[in-house]
Amino acid sequence: MRKKAVLACSICKSRNYTTEKKKSDNEERIGMKMFCKVCNEHTLHLETK
């Protein structure tokens, strides 16, 4: 089963992307380096709740 995750920019805190992740016992937050339209550069996007 998959779970929805919302990704937010670590610099401007803008929620730009959604993705799905595997549902597991150790609920670790995911992070991806993606393009932020607000910052106009590639930044680290972390999972929010």
Sequence and secondary structure as in RCSB ss.txt:
>XXXX:A:sequence
MRKKAVLACSICKSRNYTTEKKKSDNEERIGMKMFCKVCNEHTLHLETK
>XXXX:A:secstr
 EEEEEEEETTT  EEEEEEEE  SS    EEEEEETTTTEEEEEEEE 
